[in-house]
Structure formats: C-alpha cells, structure tokens
Amino acid sequence: MKNVNQILKNFLNFLKKINWSHFATTFTMNKSKINSWILASRPRTLPAALVPVMVGSALAIYEGIFVPIYAIIALLCSLLIQVGTNFTNDLYDHLKGADTSERQGPLRVLASGLISVKEMKLGIFLVFFTAFLLGLYLVYSVSLVILWIGILSIIAGLAYTAGPFPLAYNGLGDLFVFIFFGVVGTVGTYYLFAQQFTLLAFIISLPVGALVTNILIVNNYRDIEEDKTAGKNTLAVLFGREFSRYEYILFILISFFVPFLLHFKYDFNLWVFLPYITLPIAITLIKMLYSFTGTKLNKTLELTAKFSALYGFLLSLGIIL
C-alpha cells in the first residue's frame, strides 16, 4: 500500500504542473463539434468495451464476490480505452493515408476536416488520462496488478496504429483485439473481485474475444483494397478474403463451444446455453459475409457488433442464473 500511496503522490505533483487552461482554450465545444467527437468515438464499436466487463462481472456474481463500484469504474475505464483507441486509429490512419475519399466505411472526422490533428491529439491524451485517473481508485482498492493491466492496455491502444511498429499495419490487429478486448478485459475484470487469475475466467473470455475480433474482421474484409493501397497489412490483406471468412466462422464456432464446455466441464446449469438463441443471427452473418461486398458490408459490421453484445449479455445471464 505504501507503493500505491507514493505513486498517487507523484501523480498529483504531475497534475499540478499541467497547464489546464491550454486545454480549455483549445476545445471550443459547439453542438456540431460535440457531434463530431461522438462520431469519432465510433459508438457502434463500444460493445467491445461493455461485454468483457459484463461477462467478467457475471462470473464474480456467480461466485458471490461481486463489488458493484468496481464494475462501474472498470466499465468506464474500458469505454474510455476503447474510445481512445478509436481516436488514435482515426488520427494515424489519417496521417498514414489509409483514410481516403474512396473509403467505403463510415465517415472519418479527420479525413473530412471535422476535427483537426491538434484537437485529436489532445482528445487522445484527455481520454486516456481520464481512464488512468479513474483506474487509480481500483489500484488503491485492489492491488498494483491493476495498475500494470491499465498501463499495458493504454499502451496497446496507442500501439494499435501508432508508434514504430503499429499493430494494425503489421497483421497483429486481430490478435490485439482478441487479447485486450477479450482475455485481458474479461479476466482483468474478474481479477478485481477475486484477486486471482483462474482457468475458468480465461475460458469465459474466449467468446468475448472471438466475437469482438469478428467486428474487426468484417471491417478489414470490407477495406481490403483501400488498406492494400495504403500499405496497411491486415490479415485480410496478407491472406485474402477466403481466409477472413474462415477466421470469422472459426471464432463463431469457438463462441458456441464455450457454453458446452462450461456445462459439462464446470457444472454450470442449462441456463448457460442461453447464447444458443443467437445461432440464427450467426448463420445470417456468415451468409452476409459471403454475399455482400463494398458498402453493404457496413450492415454486416453493425449486426456483428450487435451480435457480440447480445451473445455477451446472454452468456452473462446464463452464468448468473
């Protein structure tokens, strides 16, 4: 605890040195600008931040160790890290020329001039900084392990498209999303309550990571030609469309296998099969991936995100019941 107190003391000294008036004068928030920031946050991707906390908390409820305030703060931190990652992605895709007028996906705020590069850099700092501040409560209440999980998650969010070896540009985007928005997000949430890492927590994180990664797979599948031109070597660019389809199907199969494992290996009751209700949606999504191209894939992307959230909710409910 002395180490935590020293970290907090040093951090407060750091805050005193920041010129906060600079930030106040830089951001002039009118209604149009607020809408631009909401657009930049990519609301449709935010289930990727919600589901890990929901599923990790569900396991804690099942084991009778749930603490509501931990879950609330973890959710806020997760959402902020997701938004910060989206901001960083928007900034560096713009700077690297990956977002062009030929883009088939949703409007990007930097490429369209709605937000300046300077504003976005400050936005990235403030969002990650706020996540760090909120996370300090969890560090103080639980342990220093949470500090390292938070710092690593923020660094990974920045490294997704920034730095000397951007993950998304070198075929590691899928792995990053699976690990940090699946395994780390879910297991890290569970650790808040249990203060230990377990194999069961890891297993329930697998469908979370798999279905969140499928959101990215559809995005990269749609943008394969633009990414290839921009030198953004996603797995879709490196291995082609057929590989992306098989990857997408594999992750769906993994997701539907986990409830089976939870029931027969860990003695969860039949409620754990609730996610199987979503099977018709999964089949529809696979058909869409094989039949849609171009801007039509935006519908597939949106439904994939909704499917991830619905599956996560039903899995959480099944674990609790």
ABEGO torsion letter per residue (X at the ends): XAAAAAAAAAAAAAAAABBAAAAAAABBBBAAAAAAAAAAAGAAAAAAAAAAAAAAAAAAAAAGABBAAAAAAAAAAAAAAAAAAAAAAAAAAAAAGABBAABABBBBAAAAGABBAAAAAAAAAAAAAAAAAAAAAAAAABBAAAAAAAAAAAAAAAAAABEABBAAAAGAAAAAAAAAABAAAAAAAAAAAAGBBBAAAAAAAAAAAAAAAAAAAAAAAAAAAAAAAAGBBBAAAAAEAAAAAAAAAAAAAAAAAAAAAAAAAAGBBAAAAAAAAAAAAAAAAAAAAAABBEAAAAAAAAAAAAAAAAAAAAAAAAAAX
